[in-house]
Amino acid sequence: MSRQGDGSVRSLLAPDVDAPAAARRALDGLRGQLEEEVIDRSALVLTEIVTNSVTHAGLTAAQPIDLDIQVSP
């Protein structure tokens, strides 16, 4: 996981059952830069998107999910 401290987080997630939790942990890198309510809502959306990727995209272990979160004013 790469936390850039400039309002962005990037991580490659293994496409498995642990991916949604890993995505939420990556989002934690933005705590202090965003309001808690925004983090909570974003975690919900992120969990759904990553879960759908794992479930429906047909990815193999060699095809990670590229998570790139950017915060802009």
C-alpha positions in Angstrom: 0.0 0.0 0.0 1.2 3.5 -0.8 0.0 6.4 1.3 1.2 9.5 -0.3 0.0 12.0 2.3 -1.2 14.4 -0.3 -4.8 13.3 -0.3 -4.2 10.1 -2.2 -3.9 6.4 -1.4 -2.9 3.7 -3.8 -2.9 -0.1 -3.2 -2.9 -3.3 -5.2 -5.4 -5.7 -3.7 -5.5 -9.5 -4.1 -8.9 -10.4 -5.7 -10.0 -12.5 -2.8 -12.4 -12.4 0.2 -10.0 -10.2 2.1 -10.0 -7.4 -0.5 -12.9 -5.4 0.9 -11.3 -5.2 4.3 -7.9 -4.3 2.8 -9.6 -1.5 0.8 -11.1 -0.1 4.0 -7.7 -0.2 5.7 -6.3 1.7 2.7 -9.0 4.3 3.1 -7.9 4.8 6.7 -4.8 6.6 5.2 -7.1 9.5 4.6 -8.3 9.9 8.2 -7.5 13.4 9.4 -7.9 14.8 5.8 -11.6 14.1 5.5 -14.5 14.3 7.9 -15.4 11.0 9.7 -18.8 10.9 8.0 -17.1 11.1 4.6 -14.8 8.3 5.5 -17.7 6.1 6.7 -19.8 6.7 3.6 -16.8 6.1 1.4 -16.0 2.9 3.2 -19.5 1.6 2.5 -19.2 2.4 -1.3 -15.7 1.1 -1.5 -16.7 -2.2 0.2 -19.5 -2.6 -2.3 -17.3 -1.9 -5.4 -14.4 -4.1 -4.3 -16.8 -6.9 -3.3 -18.5 -6.7 -6.8 -15.0 -6.8 -8.4 -14.1 -9.9 -6.5 -17.4 -11.6 -7.1 -18.2 -10.7 -10.7 -15.0 -9.7 -12.6 -13.5 -13.2 -12.9 -10.1 -12.0 -11.8 -7.3 -14.5 -11.2 -4.7 -14.2 -8.5 -2.4 -12.6 -11.0 -4.8 -9.8 -11.7 -4.9 -7.5 -8.6 -7.5 -4.8 -8.0 -5.8 -1.5 -8.5 -7.2 0.8 -5.8 -6.4 4.5 -6.4 -8.2 7.1 -4.2 -7.7 10.8 -4.8 -9.1 13.6 -2.7 -9.6 16.9 -4.3 -11.0 20.1 -2.7 
